[in-house]
Amino acid sequence: MWCCADASGTVAEEVQAVTALPEATPVVQPEALKPAVKAEVSVKEAKVKEEPAPEFGPFSVQIPMKGFSSLGLLLDFTSDVRPMVKTVEVGAVEKFNKLNPSRSIQPYDVIVALDEAANSSEIFQKMEGTLSHTVNLKLVRPKKQQVPISKTEGLGLKLEYKSTSLGAVINVVSSSGPAAKWNSEHPNEALCAGDRILAVNGREMVGPEMLEQIKATNELMLTEALLHCWPILPTFSRPHLWRRMPT
């Protein structure tokens, strides 16, 4: 500190110099910390992923395979319409179902495509090999309906089945008979090639047992899985490797 006197005797005291602060620079928030637009997009994306599977119809899921070597799906390959899920066992799908109950894969769902595999033989080969880290599945959940039929002889259906098949698949509907009569009276609920009979009079059973039950019973209540109504599935026609039985 210093002081001095001017000619008039006035004392001037020392004024300590103060260094001026530089003008404040606006702080730019890092992009990662900005909540605005990106947060809205992520929430929207999460809502899309959380959309529940339909009561019936097509839907898609992505199954993470981390920690699993298989999907854990037991499939029924009776028909070329596409394999149908029989049961969900221990594997990646079981975990997915627990974490995503509204989008869970259920028995009777039909697999339309597994990654790039888009028919029954390709899906079977894919299931037998090494799966990708995330498996993309396209499925159709069939609509179930009850079909009451009275018969004195056959149903007028040709059914395809295997010894362990989940019910029987309709291969041909005759132009006459109880099935044809039902179709003419209920065109919106018609029995069609590619559909599957899951149960007879409330009982689920494998193919051979179902055929015997149909033959032995005149008053039938068929539980049918409607599949022909979904354009995503192919037309049901092919030379057959499995047993076909008229009923």
Secondary structure, 3 states (H helix, E strand, C coil): CCEEECCCCCEEECCCCCCCCCCCCCCCCCHHHCCHHHHHHHHHHHHHHCCCCCCCEEEEEEEECCCCCCCCEEEECCCCCCCEEEEECCCHHHHHHHHCHHHCCCCCCEEEEECCECCHHHHHHHHHCCCCCEEEEEEEECEEEEEEEECCCCCCEEEECCCCCECEEEEEECCCCHHHHHHHHCHHHCCCCCCEEEEECCEECEHHHHHHHHHHCCEEEEEEEECCCCCCCCCCCCCCCCCEEEC
